[in-house]
């Protein structure tokens, strides 16, 4: 059984942890509002992409694919990173709960990762598929410049692909998120689209359109994933603070009972000694 001194030290430690988690919750709450504003602004880019690819609805995610997993370098945010890595593994193995139902993906499809956390998890299961990783993105609200840099490095990497499959956490509410896969078609797929061929165009626009659409999609996924991460961190810190409060209550009760027992034993010794005299 723990001594009163040990219980007192543990109480002090848990109280300090509660102060830290409460502070981190307040910081995350303040950052969530900023992240949501940026996410709403970035949705314009995503809507523009949707409008473009709605005109190419006959394109299927076939041929050579490339996975781009959107995560971050930070922890203490629940299962936000493991959700996208699990979704990626399910897509590669053809799991019934795959984010791309009805689509056959080559198990050896190359993977690129944004964020060290998801990279570390995927390195343990599909290390042979990893081709490139990006870090230091998401420390603050992601910008279009960050997304354009990622898209440029993907294009220059030399990895051949017909379409990029973005796997990221879609922001649902302030307390929930959902791993989502989004297919971004490449230059070849756009050029072969019958819907795009219906338009008469003097110049070949598909290369520039494919590159710009990829940057747009990455930007939209980055800011939505960032908002999901901040929301998950706030919820995780809130749960940690509540758990710390429960531990403090239990330890305080244990300390009070131990202290009361020690006082009772001392009184019994005093009364016994007085009776003997």
C-alpha positions in Angstrom: 0.0 0.0 0.0 1.3 3.5 -0.9 2.4 5.7 1.9 0.9 9.1 2.5 4.1 10.8 1.1 3.8 8.8 -2.1 0.1 9.6 -2.5 0.9 13.3 -1.9 3.6 13.3 -4.6 1.3 11.6 -7.1 -1.4 14.1 -6.3 1.0 16.9 -7.1 2.1 15.3 -10.3 -1.5 14.8 -11.5 -2.5 18.3 -10.7 0.5 19.6 -12.7 -0.6 17.4 -15.6 -4.1 18.8 -15.4 -2.8 22.3 -15.6 -0.9 21.5 -18.8 -3.8 19.7 -20.5 -6.2 22.5 -19.6 -3.8 25.0 -21.0 -3.4 23.0 -24.2 -7.2 22.7 -24.5 -7.5 26.5 -24.3 -4.8 27.0 -27.0 -6.5 24.4 -29.3 -9.9 26.0 -28.8 -8.4 29.4 -29.9 -6.6 27.8 -32.9 -9.7 25.9 -34.0 -11.6 29.1 -34.8 -8.7 30.2 -37.0 -8.4 26.8 -38.6 -12.1 26.7 -39.5 -12.0 30.2 -41.1 -9.0 29.1 -43.2 -10.8 25.8 -44.1 -14.0 27.6 -45.2 -11.8 29.9 -47.4 -10.0 27.0 -48.9 -13.2 25.2 -49.8 -13.4 27.6 -52.7 -10.4 25.8 -54.2 -12.0 22.4 -53.7 -15.2 23.5 -55.3 -13.3 24.8 -58.3 -11.7 21.3 -58.6 -15.0 19.6 -58.3 -16.5 21.8 -61.1 -13.6 20.9 -63.3 -13.7 17.1 -62.7 -17.5 17.0 -62.9 -16.9 17.8 -66.6 -14.7 14.7 -66.7 -17.0 12.3 -64.9 -16.1 9.5 -67.4 -12.5 9.3 -65.8 -11.9 6.3 -63.6 -9.0 5.9 -61.1 -7.3 3.3 -63.2 -3.8 2.9 -64.5 -0.9 4.0 -62.3 -2.0 5.5 -59.0 0.0 7.4 -56.3 -1.2 7.7 -52.7 -0.6 11.1 -50.9 -1.4 10.7 -47.2 -2.0 14.0 -45.4 -1.0 14.0 -41.8 1.3 16.2 -39.6 4.4 16.1 -37.4 2.5 16.8 -34.1 1.0 14.3 -31.6 -1.3 14.5 -28.6 -4.3 14.6 -30.8 -6.0 11.1 -30.4 -6.2 8.8 -33.4 -6.0 11.5 -36.1 -2.9 10.1 -37.7 -3.8 6.4 -37.4 -7.1 7.0 -39.1 -5.5 8.0 -42.4 -2.9 5.3 -42.2 -5.6 2.6 -41.6 -7.6 4.0 -44.5 -4.5 3.8 -46.8 -3.8 0.2 -45.8 -7.4 -0.8 -46.3 -7.3 0.7 -49.8 -4.2 -1.2 -50.7 -5.5 -4.5 -49.4 -9.0 -4.1 -50.9 -10.7 -4.1 -47.5 -14.5 -3.9 -47.6 -14.3 -0.7 -45.6 -11.8 0.9 -48.0 -12.3 4.6 -48.7 -12.4 3.7 -52.4 -15.1 1.0 -52.6 -15.3 -1.0 -55.8 -11.8 0.2 -56.9 -8.9 -2.2 -57.3 -5.6 -0.8 -56.2 -2.2 -2.3 -56.8 -0.7 -3.4 -53.4 2.6 -2.0 -54.6 1.2 1.5 -55.4 3.8 4.1 -54.3 3.0 6.3 -51.3 4.0 9.8 -50.4 3.3 11.2 -46.9 2.9 14.7 -45.5 3.8 14.5 -41.8 6.2 12.4 -39.7 3.6 10.7 -37.6 1.9 9.0 -40.5 5.2 8.2 -42.1 6.4 6.4 -38.9 3.2 4.3 -38.8 3.3 3.4 -42.5 7.0 2.6 -42.3 6.1 -0.4 -40.1 3.7 -2.0 -42.5 4.2 -0.7 -46.1 7.8 0.6 -46.0 8.5 -0.7 -49.5 5.8 1.6 -50.9 7.1 4.8 -49.4 8.7 7.1 -52.0 8.8 10.6 -50.5 7.8 12.4 -47.3 7.2 16.0 -46.4 7.5 17.6 -42.9 7.4 21.0 -41.2 3.9 21.5 -42.9 1.0 22.2 -40.6 2.8 23.9 -37.7 0.6 26.8 -38.5 -2.4 27.0 -40.8 -1.3 25.6 -44.2 -1.1 28.0 -47.1 -1.5 27.6 -50.9 2.3 28.1 -51.1 2.8 24.9 -49.0 0.4 23.0 -51.2 2.1 24.2 -54.4 5.5 23.2 -53.1 4.3 19.7 -52.3 2.7 19.4 -55.7 5.8 20.6 -57.4 8.0 18.1 -55.6 5.6 15.3 -56.5 5.8 16.2 -60.2 9.6 16.4 -60.0 10.0 13.2 -58.0 10.0 11.1 -61.2 7.3 8.8 -59.9 5.0 7.9 -62.8 1.2 8.1 -62.1 -2.1 8.6 -63.9 -3.9 9.8 -60.8 -3.2 10.9 -57.3 -5.3 9.5 -54.4 -5.4 12.0 -51.5 -6.1 10.4 -48.2 -6.9 12.9 -45.5 -9.2 13.6 -42.5 -12.4 15.4 -43.6 -13.7 17.8 -41.0 -17.2 16.8 -40.1 -18.0 18.7 -36.9 -16.1 20.2 -34.0 -16.0 16.8 -32.4 -15.7 14.4 -35.3 -13.8 13.7 -38.5 -13.7 11.1 -41.2 -10.9 9.6 -43.2 -11.6 10.3 -46.9 -10.0 9.5 -50.2 -10.1 11.9 -53.1 -8.9 11.0 -56.6 -7.1 13.7 -58.6 -6.6 12.8 -62.2 -3.4 13.5 -64.0 -2.6 15.0 -67.4 -3.0 11.7 -69.3 -6.4 11.0 -67.8 -7.7 14.5 -68.6 -6.4 14.3 -72.2 -8.2 11.0 -72.7 -11.5 12.2 -71.3 -14.2 12.2 -73.9 -16.0 15.0 -72.0 -13.0 17.3 -72.3 -12.5 16.3 -76.0 -15.9 17.8 -76.7 -14.5 21.3 -76.3 -12.4 22.9 -79.1 -9.3 24.4 -77.6 -6.3 25.8 -79.5 -3.6 25.0 -77.0 -3.0 21.9 -74.9 -4.1 23.0 -71.5 -4.2 19.6 -69.8 -0.7 19.7 -68.3 -1.2 23.1 -66.6 -4.7 22.2 -65.5 -3.6 18.9 -64.0 -0.8 20.6 -62.0 -3.0 23.4 -60.8 -5.8 21.0 -59.9 -3.4 18.9 -57.9 -2.2 21.9 -55.9 -5.8 23.0 -55.3 -6.8 19.6 -54.0 -3.7 19.3 -51.8 -4.4 22.8 -50.3 -8.0 21.9 -49.6 -7.0 18.6 -48.0 -4.2 20.2 -45.9 -6.4 22.9 -44.3 -9.2 20.4 -43.7 -6.8 18.0 -42.1 -5.3 20.8 -40.0 -8.8 21.8 -38.7 -9.5 18.1 -37.9 -6.2 17.8 -36.0 -6.8 20.9 -33.9 -10.4 19.7 -33.1 -9.1 16.3 -32.2 -6.3 17.8 -30.0 -8.8 19.9 -28.1 -11.1 16.9 -27.5 -8.1 14.8 -26.4 -6.9 17.5 -24.0 -10.5 17.9 -22.7 -10.7 14.1 -22.0 -7.3 14.1 -20.4 -8.3 17.0 -18.1 -11.4 15.1 -17.1 -9.5 11.9 -16.4 -6.9 13.9 -14.3 -9.8 15.4 -12.3 -11.2 11.9 -11.6 -7.7 10.7 -10.6 -7.3 13.7 -8.3 -10.6 12.9 -6.6 -9.7 9.3 -6.1 -6.2 10.1 -4.8 -7.5 12.8 -2.5 -10.0 10.3 -1.0 -7.3 7.7 -0.6 -5.0 10.3 1.0 -7.7 11.5 3.4 -8.5 7.9 4.5 -4.8 7.1 5.0 -4.3 10.3 7.0 -7.4 9.6 9.1 -6.1 6.0 9.8 -2.7 7.4 10.8 -4.3 9.9 13.2 -6.6 7.1 14.6 -3.6 4.8 15.2 -1.7 7.6 17.0 -4.7 8.3 19.2 -5.0 4.6 20.0 -1.3 4.6 21.0 -1.7 7.6 23.2 -4.9 6.3 24.9 -3.2 2.8 25.4 -0.2 4.4 26.9 -2.2 6.6 29.2 -4.3 3.6 30.4 -1.1 1.7 31.1 0.1 4.5 33.4 
